[in-house]
């Protein structure tokens, strides 16, 4: 109750059935060294608050960067006006929505603060990596970058919720592009998928400079490789490609507001329908998908979502059976289904909607070596480079940066321009083997887009390596 915003709201004493205030402070820094030249340093700071009101059966919200009593008063009046205008027009009944009143806190685990290294030294790390990457005249473009973001959020409600959460995010990236005549190949650091909560300690196991050299070497290796063969074959996906496969063909189809029709005019619908939950065999019995915002250091971990709902691990798909959607408290009220704590907003000036957080594929029992030995004819693919999926999130086509053929139980030669396609409704049923904990890796994306107006949000995906049988594989150009 000591936060100035909540004191000002209580002084204003809103005469409404329910109100909430979400106060957000953001700071970010982006550092890029491209071709050994430091690009302009980008540093941003912004803050504001979102007021939400339930009153007389209606629902409204309003955001403001002005946290003074006057600014908060105007936002309250605007939110209340919209609540009254929406009476009998809302997609859910606010009177039937029991908003939680939790009190608690969360803070990213950080061992080495971002600011413990000076800006000069942070840039120096990138410059060293950039210089290493120019290993050959055929490397025509290369870069090293850091993107860091710190967020502090307070959430209060009229019924007593009082939640404080702080996050520290770091995304390192390396990229090298090689060219020879009409052939161009690129290699990156997991497709910018190495996204974590934490501080500079994230870089320590990475060996940033040695990884920079390896990425350039692999770009040259791809340049000299043959094209990926075409035809049905077994497909072994690395965890850094599984993040995209999970994201597009499980995460988005299971968002409950999308299933209810909210995204149809913007980002498409879903092949999943309400009556599938508890009945539909989404994949083989090896498929276990969890929503887990409690996993330390994963990119979208938190203790409470942006509607104040306490977060906990839940199975969405268990032994292949679809059991639960990605639906926050308002979508649960609309649908009558149990969901998860995934009402999330990208910033203070956006309302919370159903979003992915940490969506993970649980480890199995197969070692990487055993999966390779099990393949007579197949291909191992890593690192997403292109994606396409239809409006119902069912038919898809994905391309990867890197591939190796698997022949008679052994990894053999590298091939370039690997792609594969399938249908979500059958692809996951062809899940043949799931890697063990030794193949399990944690990735994510800072760029998941959804909603009108658009919200770009961070998501986490962890997965082991996974083997799929008889997938339609083809080479690019």
SEZA-361944 format. One line per field, with one value per residue (C-alpha): residue in one letter; z, y, x; residue number from 1. Coordinates in nm, 2 decimals, decimal comma. Layout:
<pts>
r	A; ...
Z	Z; ...
Y	Y; ...
X	X; ...
k	NUM; ...
</pts>
This chain:
<pts>
r	X; X; X; X; X; X; X; X; X; X; X; X; X; X; X; X; X; X; X; X; X; X; X; X; X; X; X; X; X; X; X; X; X; X; X; X; X; X; X; X; X; X; X; X; X; X; X; X; X; X; X; X; X; X; X; X; X; X; X; X; X; X; X; X; X; X; X; X; X; X; X; X; X; X; X; X; X; X; X; X; X; X; X; X; X; X; X; X; X; X; X; X; X; X; X; X; X; X; X; X; X; X; X; X; X; X; X; X; X; X; X; X; X; X; X; X; X; X; X; X; X; X; X; X; X; X; X; X; X; X; X; X; X; X; X; X; X; X; X; X; X; X; X; X; X; X; X; X; X; X; X; X; X; X; X; X; X; X; X; X; X; X; X; X; X; X; X; X; X; X; X; X; X; X; X; X; X; X; X; X; X; X; X; X; X; X; X; X; X; X; X; X; X; X; X; X; X; X; X; X; X; X; X; X; X; X; X; X; X; X; X; X; X; X; X; X; X; X; X; X; X; X; X; X; X; X; X; X; X; X; X; X; X; X; X; X; X; X; X; X; X; X; X; X; X; X; X; X; X; X; X; X; X; X; X; X; X; X; X; X; X; X; X; X; X; X; X; X; X; X; X; X; X; X; X; X; X; X; X; X; X; X; X; X; X; X; X; X; X; X; X; X; X; X; X; X; X; X; X; X; X; X; X; X; X; X; X; X; X; X; X; X; X; X; X; X; X; X; X; X; X; X; X; X; X; X; X; X; X; X; X; X; X; X; X; X; X; X; X; X; X; X; X; X; X; X; X; X; X; X; X; X; X; X; X; X; X; X; X; X; X; X; X; X; X; X; X; X; X; X; X; X; X; X; X; X; X; X; X; X; X; X; X; X; X; X; X; X; X; X; X; X; X; X; X; X; X; X; X; X; X; X; X; X; X; X; X; X; X; X; X; X; X; X; X; X; X; X; X; X; X; X; X; X; X; X; X; X; X; X; X; X; X; X; X; X; X; X; X; X; X; X; X; X; X; X; X; X; X; X; X; X; X; X; X; X; X; X; X; X; X; X; X; X; X; X; X; X; X; X; X; X; X; X; X; X; X
Z	0,00; 0,01; -0,37; -0,47; -0,74; -0,51; -0,25; -0,51; -0,63; -0,28; -0,23; -0,54; -0,40; -0,73; -0,71; -0,93; -0,87; -0,93; -1,04; -1,10; -1,17; -1,34; -1,32; -1,55; -1,57; -1,86; -1,95; -2,24; -2,41; -2,75; -2,86; -3,22; -3,37; -3,74; -3,96; -3,67; -3,65; -3,35; -3,46; -3,26; -2,91; -2,84; -2,48; -2,39; -2,08; -2,05; -1,78; -1,73; -1,59; -1,71; -1,52; -1,56; -1,44; -1,40; -1,32; -1,37; -1,59; -1,82; -1,87; -1,97; -1,95; -2,01; -2,00; -1,91; -1,87; -1,62; -1,27; -1,10; -0,92; -1,22; -1,47; -1,27; -1,23; -1,60; -1,67; -1,42; -1,57; -1,92; -1,81; -1,63; -1,93; -2,15; -1,89; -1,89; -2,27; -2,29; -2,07; -2,23; -2,51; -2,35; -2,45; -2,09; -1,78; -1,53; -1,26; -1,30; -1,30; -0,96; -0,98; -0,75; -0,46; -0,42; -0,25; -0,35; -0,54; -0,80; -0,91; -1,19; -1,05; -1,14; -1,05; -1,23; -1,30; -1,64; -1,51; -1,33; -1,67; -1,81; -2,14; -2,28; -2,18; -2,30; -2,64; -2,62; -2,59; -2,91; -3,09; -3,01; -3,13; -3,45; -3,53; -3,49; -3,73; -4,04; -4,10; -4,48; -4,76; -4,83; -4,51; -4,65; -4,34; -3,97; -3,64; -3,27; -3,04; -2,70; -2,62; -2,25; -2,08; -1,72; -1,61; -1,28; -1,25; -0,96; -0,97; -0,73; -0,72; -0,52; -0,36; -0,21; -0,46; -0,42; -0,64; -0,73; -1,00; -1,15; -1,45; -1,61; -1,97; -2,19; -2,56; -2,71; -3,08; -3,34; -3,72; -4,02; -4,39; -4,65; -5,02; -5,33; -5,67; -5,65; -5,33; -4,99; -4,66; -4,31; -3,96; -3,63; -3,26; -3,25; -3,47; -3,19; -2,97; -2,68; -2,46; -2,09; -1,77; -1,57; -1,60; -1,76; -1,62; -1,91; -2,14; -1,93; -2,05; -2,41; -2,47; -2,68; -2,88; -2,96; -3,06; -3,30; -3,48; -3,50; -3,65; -3,93; -4,00; -4,03; -4,27; -4,50; -4,45; -4,57; -4,87; -4,99; -4,90; -5,14; -5,14; -4,89; -5,06; -5,12; -5,01; -4,71; -4,44; -4,07; -3,92; -3,61; -3,48; -3,25; -2,95; -3,12; -3,40; -3,17; -3,01; -3,34; -3,40; -3,05; -3,08; -3,41; -3,42; -3,05; -2,87; -3,11; -3,18; -2,80; -2,72; -2,59; -2,71; -3,06; -3,04; -2,93; -3,24; -3,12; -3,37; -3,69; -3,87; -3,78; -3,71; -3,79; -3,60; -3,48; -3,60; -3,23; -3,11; -2,75; -2,77; -2,84; -2,48; -2,29; -2,61; -2,89; -2,95; -3,05; -3,08; -3,00; -2,64; -2,62; -2,64; -2,31; -2,33; -2,02; -1,94; -1,68; -1,59; -1,27; -1,44; -1,32; -1,60; -1,87; -2,07; -1,97; -1,60; -1,35; -1,03; -1,13; -1,47; -1,55; -1,41; -1,08; -1,12; -0,94; -1,19; -1,17; -1,39; -1,59; -1,86; -2,18; -2,36; -2,16; -2,32; -2,65; -2,52; -2,54; -2,18; -2,13; -2,33; -2,29; -2,15; -1,88; -1,63; -1,87; -2,14; -1,88; -1,78; -2,15; -2,23; -1,91; -1,95; -1,70; -1,83; -1,69; -1,56; -1,90; -1,93; -2,04; -2,18; -2,36; -2,18; -1,97; -2,27; -2,37; -2,21; -2,10; -2,34; -2,37; -2,45; -2,44; -2,16; -2,10; -2,32; -2,30; -2,43; -2,14; -2,18; -2,27; -2,22; -2,55; -2,58; -2,88; -2,99; -2,97; -3,18; -3,45; -3,44; -3,49; -3,83; -4,16; -4,38; -4,23; -4,17; -3,86; -3,87; -3,65; -3,61; -3,78; -4,07; -4,22; -4,13; -4,28; -4,13; -4,24; -4,07; -3,87; -3,74; -3,90; -4,23; -4,20; -4,38; -4,20; -4,31; -4,11; -4,13; -4,08; -4,16; -4,16; -4,33; -4,12; -4,31; -4,17; -3,81; -3,84; -3,89; -4,23; -4,45; -4,40; -4,65; -4,71; -4,75; -4,55; -4,53; -4,41; -4,41; -4,25; -4,09; -3,71; -3,67; -3,80; -3,76; -3,38; -3,40; -3,59; -3,29; -3,27; -3,00; -2,74; -2,62; -2,25; -2,01; -2,16; -2,49; -2,31; -2,38; -2,30; -2,57; -2,64; -2,86; -2,78; -3,09; -3,06; -3,22; -3,15; -3,08; -3,21; -3,15; -3,19; -2,89; -2,93; -2,63; -2,50; -2,48; -2,36; -2,51; -2,37; -2,54; -2,59; -2,94; -3,10; -3,38; -3,62; -3,87; -4,24; -4,28; -4,62; -4,65; -4,94; -5,04; -5,12; -5,38
Y	0,00; 0,23; 0,28; 0,64; 0,52; 0,31; 0,59; 0,83; 0,59; 0,53; 0,91; 0,93; 0,66; 0,53; 0,44; 0,12; -0,25; -0,33; -0,16; -0,27; -0,07; -0,21; 0,02; -0,06; 0,08; -0,03; 0,03; -0,13; -0,12; -0,26; -0,29; -0,40; -0,43; -0,50; -0,56; -0,43; -0,10; -0,01; 0,10; 0,38; 0,26; 0,24; 0,31; 0,35; 0,42; 0,44; 0,41; 0,43; 0,26; 0,08; 0,12; -0,15; -0,10; -0,34; -0,16; -0,23; -0,53; -0,35; -0,35; -0,08; 0,02; 0,33; 0,38; 0,69; 0,79; 1,05; 0,90; 1,22; 1,24; 1,43; 1,18; 0,88; 1,05; 1,11; 0,74; 0,62; 0,84; 0,71; 0,35; 0,39; 0,56; 0,26; 0,02; 0,19; 0,20; -0,17; -0,29; -0,59; -0,58; -0,76; -1,10; -1,21; -1,12; -0,92; -0,99; -1,36; -1,31; -1,36; -1,15; -1,28; -1,08; -1,22; -1,05; -1,15; -1,08; -1,22; -1,13; -1,28; -1,47; -1,26; -1,35; -1,07; -0,75; -0,60; -0,27; -0,45; -0,43; -0,08; 0,02; 0,04; -0,32; -0,45; -0,30; -0,44; -0,80; -0,75; -0,59; -0,89; -1,13; -0,93; -0,93; -1,31; -1,37; -1,24; -1,57; -1,57; -1,33; -1,52; -1,39; -1,08; -0,98; -1,04; -0,90; -0,95; -0,80; -0,78; -0,68; -0,62; -0,52; -0,45; -0,43; -0,35; -0,40; -0,33; -0,46; -0,34; -0,40; -0,27; -0,61; -0,61; -0,75; -0,62; -0,77; -0,66; -0,83; -0,75; -0,90; -0,89; -1,02; -1,08; -1,18; -1,23; -1,29; -1,36; -1,38; -1,46; -1,46; -1,62; -1,57; -1,73; -1,63; -1,68; -1,89; -1,72; -1,89; -1,76; -1,90; -1,75; -1,81; -2,03; -1,79; -1,53; -1,79; -1,78; -1,57; -1,59; -1,42; -1,32; -1,12; -1,14; -1,49; -1,61; -1,55; -1,76; -2,11; -1,98; -1,89; -1,60; -1,55; -1,92; -1,95; -1,65; -1,84; -2,15; -1,97; -1,83; -2,17; -2,32; -2,05; -2,14; -2,51; -2,45; -2,26; -2,57; -2,82; -2,99; -2,90; -3,09; -3,39; -3,41; -3,68; -3,85; -3,93; -3,93; -3,58; -3,52; -3,16; -2,98; -2,80; -2,46; -2,56; -2,73; -2,39; -2,27; -2,59; -2,58; -2,20; -2,21; -2,55; -2,59; -2,25; -2,03; -2,30; -2,34; -1,97; -1,97; -1,62; -1,73; -2,04; -1,81; -1,60; -1,29; -1,30; -1,40; -1,07; -1,02; -1,33; -1,61; -1,86; -2,22; -2,57; -2,65; -2,62; -2,61; -2,96; -3,11; -3,06; -3,39; -3,59; -3,50; -3,70; -3,41; -3,62; -3,95; -4,08; -3,94; -3,58; -3,39; -3,01; -2,80; -2,44; -2,36; -2,00; -2,11; -2,24; -2,04; -1,84; -1,93; -1,62; -1,58; -1,69; -1,50; -1,56; -1,39; -1,30; -0,95; -1,02; -1,11; -1,49; -1,71; -1,90; -2,27; -2,55; -2,72; -2,98; -2,87; -3,20; -3,51; -3,84; -3,69; -3,60; -3,23; -3,14; -2,76; -2,44; -2,13; -1,92; -1,65; -1,56; -1,37; -1,64; -1,91; -1,72; -1,69; -2,06; -2,24; -2,42; -2,43; -2,25; -2,11; -1,79; -1,64; -1,30; -1,09; -0,75; -0,63; -0,29; -0,05; 0,09; -0,25; -0,47; -0,82; -1,09; -1,47; -1,52; -1,79; -1,78; -2,07; -2,35; -2,66; -3,01; -3,24; -3,47; -3,83; -4,12; -4,14; -4,03; -3,84; -4,13; -4,37; -4,15; -4,13; -4,51; -4,56; -4,37; -4,55; -4,25; -3,91; -3,56; -3,36; -2,99; -2,69; -2,33; -2,18; -1,94; -1,93; -2,01; -2,02; -2,15; -2,12; -1,91; -2,20; -2,29; -2,63; -2,66; -2,54; -2,51; -2,44; -2,39; -2,42; -2,29; -2,61; -2,98; -3,31; -3,63; -3,94; -4,26; -4,61; -4,49; -4,23; -3,85; -3,79; -3,49; -3,14; -3,02; -2,66; -2,51; -2,77; -2,74; -2,96; -2,93; -3,10; -3,07; -3,01; -3,25; -3,54; -3,42; -3,46; -3,81; -3,91; -3,82; -4,13; -4,06; -3,78; -3,69; -3,73; -3,45; -3,44; -3,31; -3,07; -2,70; -2,37; -2,11; -1,84; -1,54; -1,17; -1,12; -1,30; -1,07; -1,08; -0,86; -0,53; -0,30; -0,52; -0,65; -0,80; -1,01; -1,24; -1,62; -1,91; -2,26; -2,55; -2,89; -3,19; -3,31; -3,49; -3,75; -3,76; -4,03; -3,99; -3,62; -3,44; -3,29; -3,08; -2,86; -2,49; -2,29
X	0,00; 0,30; 0,32; 0,23; -0,01; -0,22; -0,23; -0,36; -0,62; -0,75; -0,76; -0,97; -1,20; -1,35; -1,72; -1,70; -1,75; -1,38; -1,07; -0,71; -0,39; -0,08; 0,22; 0,52; 0,87; 1,08; 1,45; 1,64; 1,97; 2,06; 2,43; 2,52; 2,87; 2,83; 3,14; 3,35; 3,17; 2,96; 2,61; 2,44; 2,37; 1,99; 1,88; 1,52; 1,32; 0,95; 0,68; 0,31; 0,00; -0,31; -0,64; -0,91; -1,26; -1,56; -1,88; -2,25; -2,18; -1,94; -1,57; -1,33; -0,97; -0,75; -0,37; -0,17; 0,20; 0,09; 0,10; 0,00; -0,34; -0,48; -0,35; -0,48; -0,82; -0,85; -0,76; -1,02; -1,29; -1,21; -1,20; -1,53; -1,69; -1,59; -1,72; -2,06; -2,06; -1,99; -2,27; -2,45; -2,19; -1,89; -1,78; -1,76; -1,96; -1,75; -2,00; -1,92; -1,54; -1,38; -1,07; -0,79; -0,65; -0,31; -0,02; 0,34; 0,65; 0,89; 1,24; 1,46; 1,76; 2,07; 2,42; 2,60; 2,42; 2,42; 2,57; 2,85; 3,03; 3,08; 2,93; 3,28; 3,35; 3,02; 3,09; 3,45; 3,31; 3,11; 3,40; 3,62; 3,36; 3,31; 3,68; 3,70; 3,41; 3,58; 3,77; 3,75; 3,69; 3,37; 3,22; 3,05; 2,84; 2,87; 2,75; 2,75; 2,48; 2,33; 1,98; 1,91; 1,58; 1,48; 1,12; 0,95; 0,58; 0,33; -0,02; -0,30; -0,67; -0,97; -1,01; -0,66; -0,42; -0,07; 0,20; 0,55; 0,76; 1,10; 1,26; 1,60; 1,62; 1,93; 1,94; 2,29; 2,32; 2,59; 2,54; 2,76; 2,67; 2,89; 2,86; 3,01; 2,88; 2,50; 2,50; 2,45; 2,43; 2,39; 2,45; 2,33; 2,32; 2,02; 1,82; 1,84; 1,67; 1,92; 1,69; 1,71; 1,62; 1,93; 2,24; 2,59; 2,63; 2,43; 2,73; 2,98; 2,89; 2,84; 3,22; 3,10; 3,43; 3,48; 3,11; 3,16; 3,44; 3,23; 2,93; 3,15; 3,30; 2,96; 2,85; 3,14; 3,07; 2,71; 2,83; 3,02; 2,75; 2,51; 2,14; 1,91; 1,75; 1,38; 1,13; 0,97; 1,22; 1,27; 1,33; 1,54; 1,49; 1,73; 1,58; 1,65; 1,42; 1,17; 1,11; 0,96; 0,77; 0,61; 0,54; 0,36; 0,18; 0,10; 0,12; -0,08; -0,35; -0,41; -0,46; -0,82; -0,91; -0,80; -1,02; -1,31; -1,26; -1,07; -0,78; -0,96; -0,94; -0,57; -0,36; -0,60; -0,80; -0,73; -0,81; -0,87; -1,23; -1,37; -1,51; -1,16; -1,03; -1,02; -1,09; -0,85; -0,53; -0,30; 0,01; 0,17; 0,18; 0,53; 0,40; 0,38; 0,35; 0,35; 0,28; 0,55; 0,61; 0,79; 1,11; 1,41; 1,59; 1,34; 1,25; 0,88; 0,89; 0,68; 0,49; 0,16; 0,01; -0,11; -0,46; -0,30; -0,35; -0,09; 0,12; 0,19; 0,29; 0,01; -0,01; -0,17; -0,11; -0,05; 0,05; -0,06; -0,41; -0,52; -0,63; -0,61; -0,60; -0,38; -0,66; -0,65; -0,92; -1,15; -1,13; -1,20; -1,52; -1,62; -1,56; -1,63; -1,29; -1,01; -0,70; -0,38; -0,23; -0,14; -0,31; -0,01; 0,05; 0,36; 0,36; 0,16; -0,03; -0,18; -0,45; -0,37; -0,47; -0,41; -0,04; 0,21; 0,46; 0,70; 0,56; 0,78; 0,80; 0,89; 1,20; 1,17; 1,41; 1,60; 1,96; 2,08; 2,29; 2,00; 1,78; 2,06; 2,11; 1,73; 1,73; 1,81; 1,73; 1,68; 1,80; 1,90; 1,79; 1,89; 1,80; 1,49; 1,53; 1,18; 0,83; 0,49; 0,16; -0,20; -0,47; -0,59; -0,24; -0,26; -0,07; 0,29; 0,62; 0,95; 1,31; 1,63; 1,98; 2,17; 2,12; 2,31; 2,20; 2,15; 2,23; 2,22; 2,23; 2,51; 2,53; 2,70; 2,75; 2,62; 2,35; 2,21; 1,87; 1,68; 1,30; 1,01; 0,63; 0,34; 0,00; -0,02; -0,30; -0,09; 0,27; 0,27; 0,12; 0,44; 0,65; 0,87; 1,13; 1,18; 1,53; 1,63; 1,73; 2,08; 1,93; 1,69; 1,77; 1,61; 1,54; 1,28; 1,18; 1,14; 0,92; 0,59; 0,32; -0,05; -0,35; -0,50; -0,33; -0,03; 0,16; 0,51; 0,59; 0,86; 0,80; 1,01; 1,03; 1,23; 1,26; 1,47; 1,57; 1,27; 1,25; 0,95; 0,88; 0,82; 0,81; 0,80; 1,15; 1,27; 1,57; 1,55; 1,73
k	1; 2; 3; 4; 5; 6; 7; 8; 9; 10; 11; 12; 13; 14; 15; 16; 17; 18; 19; 20; 21; 22; 23; 24; 25; 26; 27; 28; 29; 30; 31; 32; 33; 34; 35; 36; 37; 38; 39; 40; 41; 42; 43; 44; 45; 46; 47; 48; 49; 50; 51; 52; 53; 54; 55; 56; 57; 58; 59; 60; 61; 62; 63; 64; 65; 66; 67; 68; 69; 70; 71; 72; 73; 74; 75; 76; 77; 78; 79; 80; 81; 82; 83; 84; 85; 86; 87; 88; 89; 90; 91; 92; 93; 94; 95; 96; 97; 98; 99; 100; 101; 102; 103; 104; 105; 106; 107; 108; 109; 110; 111; 112; 113; 114; 115; 116; 117; 118; 119; 120; 121; 122; 123; 124; 125; 126; 127; 128; 129; 130; 131; 132; 133; 134; 135; 136; 137; 138; 139; 140; 141; 142; 143; 144; 145; 146; 147; 148; 149; 150; 151; 152; 153; 154; 155; 156; 157; 158; 159; 160; 161; 162; 163; 164; 165; 166; 167; 168; 169; 170; 171; 172; 173; 174; 175; 176; 177; 178; 179; 180; 181; 182; 183; 184; 185; 186; 187; 188; 189; 190; 191; 192; 193; 194; 195; 196; 197; 198; 199; 200; 201; 202; 203; 204; 205; 206; 207; 208; 209; 210; 211; 212; 213; 214; 215; 216; 217; 218; 219; 220; 221; 222; 223; 224; 225; 226; 227; 228; 229; 230; 231; 232; 233; 234; 235; 236; 237; 238; 239; 240; 241; 242; 243; 244; 245; 246; 247; 248; 249; 250; 251; 252; 253; 254; 255; 256; 257; 258; 259; 260; 261; 262; 263; 264; 265; 266; 267; 268; 269; 270; 271; 272; 273; 274; 275; 276; 277; 278; 279; 280; 281; 282; 283; 284; 285; 286; 287; 288; 289; 290; 291; 292; 293; 294; 295; 296; 297; 298; 299; 300; 301; 302; 303; 304; 305; 306; 307; 308; 309; 310; 311; 312; 313; 314; 315; 316; 317; 318; 319; 320; 321; 322; 323; 324; 325; 326; 327; 328; 329; 330; 331; 332; 333; 334; 335; 336; 337; 338; 339; 340; 341; 342; 343; 344; 345; 346; 347; 348; 349; 350; 351; 352; 353; 354; 355; 356; 357; 358; 359; 360; 361; 362; 363; 364; 365; 366; 367; 368; 369; 370; 371; 372; 373; 374; 375; 376; 377; 378; 379; 380; 381; 382; 383; 384; 385; 386; 387; 388; 389; 390; 391; 392; 393; 394; 395; 396; 397; 398; 399; 400; 401; 402; 403; 404; 405; 406; 407; 408; 409; 410; 411; 412; 413; 414; 415; 416; 417; 418; 419; 420; 421; 422; 423; 424; 425; 426; 427; 428; 429; 430; 431; 432; 433; 434; 435; 436; 437; 438; 439; 440; 441; 442; 443; 444; 445; 446; 447; 448; 449; 450; 451; 452; 453; 454; 455; 456; 457; 458; 459; 460; 461; 462; 463; 464; 465; 466; 467; 468; 469; 470; 471; 472; 473; 474; 475; 476; 477
</pts>
